[in-house]
């Protein structure tokens, strides 16, 4: 069975059932005795069907709190037991849940909410892209969408080609303004791309005064 959960939920809150309806791309339905809902980013109340908001869960598997960290606990756990997961998600009319992205990774550019995962999935559809990571950068204009990409072995990439590809599948405001083509991306020991390392690089560029102009790529 495929399950979804967090360290704070020991370990799952949702799953796709063995016998019954399963939907590709969905994390499934809540486990028995587990409540889940989506909180609207606009109102803080329960969101409408298909409206993206933060997934919150409540059940016997939810932690009682972080050990000796009362302030951290208060930030994510309500007095009546609802846990803020930090994941942006939505629920369909049948009660199936779908993860969109991490809340902390969301980019706000020109008043629009942009989810890096959506842009990354489009980049991965490019036949020559091996890896991709998308962040909100650029200290001069507020957040701007930037894509870091690695080409497949024996292939080459250029900014114009990537831009054309993204514009085919994304709304204009979601298309990256900056492309940086690299030989590799920083990763954890288990192979997960370390976005915080990329953010640190961007901060260092800001300090050193060499942040790239919007639209700058690899020069190709």
C-alpha positions in Angstrom: 0.0 0.0 0.0 1.1 3.5 -0.7 0.9 5.8 2.3 1.3 9.5 3.1 2.5 10.8 6.4 5.0 12.7 8.5 7.4 12.0 11.3 4.8 13.7 13.5 2.1 11.2 12.5 3.9 7.9 13.2 3.8 7.3 10.3 0.7 7.7 8.0 -2.5 9.6 7.8 -3.7 8.7 4.3 -3.4 5.8 1.9 -4.6 4.3 -1.3 -6.6 1.2 -0.4 -5.8 -2.2 -1.7 -9.4 -3.1 -2.6 -11.5 -0.2 -3.9 -11.0 2.9 -5.9 -7.5 4.2 -6.4 -6.5 7.4 -8.2 -3.1 8.0 -9.7 -1.6 11.2 -8.3 -3.7 11.1 -5.2 -2.5 10.2 -1.7 -5.8 8.5 -1.2 -8.2 8.8 1.7 -7.6 9.3 5.5 -6.8 6.3 7.6 -9.6 4.9 10.0 -10.2 7.2 13.0 -8.3 10.0 11.2 -9.8 13.4 10.3 -8.3 15.6 7.6 -9.3 18.8 5.9 -7.9 21.6 3.8 -7.5 25.1 5.4 -8.1 28.0 3.0 -5.1 30.3 2.7 -7.6 33.2 2.3 -9.9 32.6 5.2 -8.2 30.1 7.5 -11.5 28.1 7.4 -12.2 24.8 5.7 -11.6 25.2 2.0 -14.0 24.4 -0.8 -13.6 21.2 -2.9 -10.6 21.5 -5.2 -9.4 24.7 -3.5 -5.7 24.5 -2.6 -4.8 25.1 1.0 -2.8 23.6 3.9 -3.6 20.0 4.8 -4.4 19.5 8.5 -4.9 16.2 10.2 -6.2 14.8 13.5 -6.1 11.3 14.9 -4.6 8.8 17.3 -1.3 8.7 15.4 -0.6 12.5 15.7 2.2 13.4 18.1 1.5 15.1 21.5 4.3 17.6 20.8 8.0 18.1 20.1 10.1 17.1 23.1 11.0 20.1 25.2 10.0 22.5 22.4 6.7 24.1 23.5 6.8 27.0 21.1 7.5 24.8 18.1 4.7 22.6 19.2 2.2 25.5 19.5 3.0 26.6 16.0 2.0 23.3 14.4 -0.4 21.7 16.8 -3.7 23.2 17.9 -5.1 22.7 21.4 -7.8 20.3 20.0 -5.2 18.1 18.2 -5.2 19.4 14.6 -1.7 19.2 13.1 -0.6 21.6 10.5 1.3 19.4 8.0 3.0 22.2 6.0 1.8 20.6 2.8 -0.4 22.5 0.3 -3.1 20.1 -1.0 -6.7 19.9 -2.1 -9.5 17.4 -1.8 -11.9 16.3 -4.6 -15.6 15.7 -4.4 -15.1 12.1 -3.5 -12.8 12.8 -0.6 -9.5 11.9 -2.2 -6.6 14.2 -1.3 -3.8 15.5 -3.6 -0.5 17.1 -2.5 0.5 20.1 -4.5 3.7 21.3 -2.8 5.4 22.2 0.5 4.0 25.4 1.9 7.5 26.8 2.6 8.4 26.2 -1.0 5.5 28.2 -2.5 6.6 31.2 -4.6 4.6 34.5 -4.5 5.4 36.5 -7.6 3.5 39.5 -8.7 0.6 38.5 -6.4 0.3 35.0 -7.8 0.9 31.8 -5.9 3.3 29.5 -7.8 4.0 25.9 -6.7 7.6 24.9 -7.7 6.6 21.2 -8.0 4.2 22.1 -10.9 7.0 23.9 -12.8 9.5 21.1 -12.0 7.2 18.4 -13.4 6.9 20.3 -16.6 10.7 20.6 -16.8 11.1 16.9 -16.2 8.9 16.3 -19.3 11.6 17.8 -21.5 13.4 14.9 -23.1 16.9 16.3 -22.3 16.4 17.2 -18.7 17.8 14.9 -16.1 17.1 16.9 -12.9 15.3 20.2 -12.1 14.7 22.4 -9.1 12.7 25.6 -9.0 12.9 28.4 -6.4 11.7 31.9 -5.8 14.7 34.2 -6.0 15.8 37.8 -7.0 16.1 40.3 -4.2 15.4 43.3 -6.5 11.9 42.5 -7.6 10.5 40.3 -4.9 10.3 36.6 -5.7 11.0 35.5 -9.3 10.8 32.0 -10.6 14.2 30.5 -11.2 14.9 27.0 -12.6 18.1 25.0 -12.0 18.4 22.2 -14.5 20.8 19.4 -15.3 21.0 17.8 -18.8 20.9 14.1 -19.4 24.3 12.5 -20.2 25.3 13.4 -23.8 22.6 16.1 -24.1 22.8 19.9 -24.1 20.3 22.4 -22.9 19.8 26.1 -23.6 17.6 28.8 -22.1 15.5 29.5 -25.2 14.6 25.8 -25.7 13.6 25.4 -22.0 11.6 28.6 -22.2 9.6 27.4 -25.2 9.0 24.1 -23.6 7.6 25.7 -20.4 5.4 28.1 -22.2 3.7 25.2 -23.9 2.4 23.8 -20.6 2.4 26.6 -18.1 0.6 29.9 -17.6 2.9 32.8 -18.4 3.3 33.9 -14.8 4.6 30.4 -13.8 7.3 30.3 -16.5 10.8 30.7 -15.1 12.4 34.0 -15.6 15.9 32.7 -14.9 17.4 29.4 -16.0 20.7 28.1 -14.6 22.1 25.0 -16.3 24.4 23.0 -14.1 26.5 19.8 -14.2 24.8 18.6 -11.0 22.5 19.8 -8.1 23.4 19.5 -4.4 21.8 16.5 -2.8 21.3 14.7 0.6 22.9 11.4 1.2 19.7 9.7 0.1 19.7 11.6 -3.2 17.1 14.3 -2.4 17.8 17.7 -4.0 18.9 20.2 -1.3 17.0 23.4 -2.2 18.2 25.1 0.9 21.8 24.9 -0.4 20.6 26.6 -3.6 18.9 29.3 -1.5 22.1 29.8 0.4 24.0 30.3 -2.8 21.5 32.9 -3.9 21.9 34.7 -0.6 25.6 34.7 -1.0 25.2 36.2 -4.5 23.1 39.0 -3.0 25.8 39.7 -0.4 28.5 39.7 -3.1 26.5 41.8 -5.5 26.6 39.3 -8.4 22.9 38.2 -8.5 22.0 37.4 -12.2 19.7 39.6 -14.1 16.2 38.3 -14.8 16.3 36.1 -17.9 20.0 35.3 -17.6 20.8 31.7 -18.3 23.9 29.9 -19.4 24.8 32.2 -22.3 23.5 29.9 -24.9 
